[in-house]
Amino acid sequence: MRTLVLADPLDFDSWREAARRLRLAGVEPAQARFAVGRSRGDLFDEAAALPEVEGAFNAPRAFMETAAQLIQHRSEDRFDLMYRLLWRLKDQPDLLAVLSDRDVAEAADRVKAVRRAAHKMKAFVRFRQAEDEAGDHWVAWFEPAHRVLQATAPFFARRFSAMRWTILTPDGSAHWHGETLTFGPAGEQAQAPAEDAVEDFWRTYYASTFNPARLRLQAMRSEMPKRYWKNLPEAALIPELTAAASVRTEAMVTQSAPKPNERFQRVRAPSVDRAPTDDLVPGDLDELARGVQGCRRCPLWRDATQGVCGEGPKRAALMVVGEQPGDQEDLVGRPFTGPAGRLLDAAFEEAGLRRRDLYLTNAVKHFKHEPRGKRRLHRTPSPSEVQACRWWLDHERRLVKPRLILALGATASLAVLGRKPAVQAERGRVITADDGARVFLTVHPAYLLRLPDPAARDSERAKFLADLRVASAEF
């Protein structure tokens, strides 16, 4: 029996080198045992005594990725499991695809546990404000289920790049100084602040978003395991909120519905299969904006925060039509306030246009997106969704009566012209729509933001500015 002692439980490179030599020397898994502790040398006690064996053994990439995560698991026999898999892979190169195999299934379960621990760390680390000689320093104490600190710390470096922070765990510590990420020895909970001024605001926010009618205790404990509660300021409210959930739910059910706003009812949006009638026609832009909030002409309202109507002078000579609200526009309720909007504002200024003189709106009034983690990624509206929302755009045009419509991109052009043009081929000139409207096509500013090549981005931005200057001369 060969016992090999690894000084660092996360030293994957040292384990890999020793395991390779064991495998080439023909040491079977039953004759090798791995442990973690202090050795007489820096790495393994008996690895150095192994004879050098000529030959090579290349492990599949899938195994290396699995082993790099397995080493983060807290189980004492994880190195033995990794070596058993490595031993068998030489004769069974497709072993990891056999999900019914006991070792493969055990490895998959442990990797899943490690990934879950990393996810929980991202969700439940709570930084508290402290100060040192360099100023503000944010410190967090966390006890991960597995040794995921080093693998997960880069996420916090990207997410909180402008902060100086430290994460303390029983396994080690991570430190971000604004430019470099370093790791240090294990910490203690007493080294982190017990509370800071933000905690009261966090508890107030959590209590205000707690919906007793949607309480599912088993699901809540699965997503927020009790092992993390002691480090979460909002967790102190959970017993009280859950105890009162049934009473609050009953009060919500028995409460009388509020009386509808009669004026709002008059400008409600018609259903998709119903044609607009005179009693539904909004009398001004304010009524139209309120009516958008009740729009149910397509399903996009279900996932959006709010409808986003246009804004600008009631008799603007130039109406600017984009595609749809973005993430920031959906939250603040105003068009063109996100990154594309800031680029557009800068281009307006260079082209001699003033935003306050223009009416800015979108072809679609609700944000279409798909969740990706904590982000909401933009999705292009379908032609049917554009057509459903055209009822609102047509009324904006009727009320504003612009002399020229600047359509930004293909979706805006579809909403204004009733057809999807080749924007690059038809941009830079005035087109007369079937209803007599004068329409000027160009690209959407978001297109410029998506260009990866700086030279191409500069070139396209110059073309965009040229389009805006031509458009400003046409109205």
Stockholm file with secondary structure:
# STOCKHOLM 1.0

chainA/1-475         MRTLVLADPLDFDSWREAARRLRLAGVEPAQARFAVGRSRGDLFDEAAALPEVEGAFNAPRAFMETAAQLIQHRSEDRFDLMYRLLWRLKDQPDLLAVLSDRDVAEAADRVKAVRRAAHKMKAFVRFRQAEDEAGDHWVAWFEPAHRVLQATAPFFARRFSAMRWTILTPDGSAHWHGETLTFGPAGEQAQAPAEDAVEDFWRTYYASTFNPARLRLQAMRSEMPKRYWKNLPEAALIPELTAAASVRTEAMVTQSAPKPNERFQRVRAPSVDRAPTDDLVPGDLDELARGVQGCRRCPLWRDATQGVCGEGPKRAALMVVGEQPGDQEDLVGRPFTGPAGRLLDAAFEEAGLRRRDLYLTNAVKHFKHEPRGKRRLHRTPSPSEVQACRWWLDHERRLVKPRLILALGATASLAVLGRKPAVQAERGRVITADDGARVFLTVHPAYLLRLPDPAARDSERAKFLADLRVASAEF
#=GR chainA/1-475 SS CEEEEESSTTCHHHHHHHHHHHHHTTCCGGGEEEEESCCSSSSCTTTTTSCCCCCCCCCCHHHHHHHHHHTTSCCTTHHHHHHHHHHHHTTCTTGGGCTTSHHHHHHHHHHHHHHHHHHHHHHHCCCEEEEETTEEEEEEECCCSSSCHHHHHHHHHHHTTTSCEEEECSSCEEEECSSCEEEESCCCGGGSCSCCTHHHHHHHHHHHHCCGGGCCHHHHHHHSCGGGGGGCGGGGGHHHHHHTHHHHHHHHHHSCCCCCCHHHHHTCCCCTTSCCCGGGCCSSHHHHHHHHHTCCSSGGGGTSSSCCCCBSCTTCSEEEEESCCCHHHHHHTCSSCSHHHHHHHHHHHHTTCCGGGSEEEESSSSCCEEEETTEEEECCCCHHHHHHHHHHHHHHHHHHCCSEEEEEHHHHHHHHHSSCCCHHHHTTSEEECTTSCEEEEECCHHHHHHCCCHHHHHHHHHHHHHHHHHHHHCC
#=GC SS_cons         CEEEEESSTTCHHHHHHHHHHHHHTTCCGGGEEEEESCCSSSSCTTTTTSCCCCCCCCCCHHHHHHHHHHTTSCCTTHHHHHHHHHHHHTTCTTGGGCTTSHHHHHHHHHHHHHHHHHHHHHHHCCCEEEEETTEEEEEEECCCSSSCHHHHHHHHHHHTTTSCEEEECSSCEEEECSSCEEEESCCCGGGSCSCCTHHHHHHHHHHHHCCGGGCCHHHHHHHSCGGGGGGCGGGGGHHHHHHTHHHHHHHHHHSCCCCCCHHHHHTCCCCTTSCCCGGGCCSSHHHHHHHHHTCCSSGGGGTSSSCCCCBSCTTCSEEEEESCCCHHHHHHTCSSCSHHHHHHHHHHHHTTCCGGGSEEEESSSSCCEEEETTEEEECCCCHHHHHHHHHHHHHHHHHHCCSEEEEEHHHHHHHHHSSCCCHHHHTTSEEECTTSCEEEEECCHHHHHHCCCHHHHHHHHHHHHHHHHHHHHCC
//
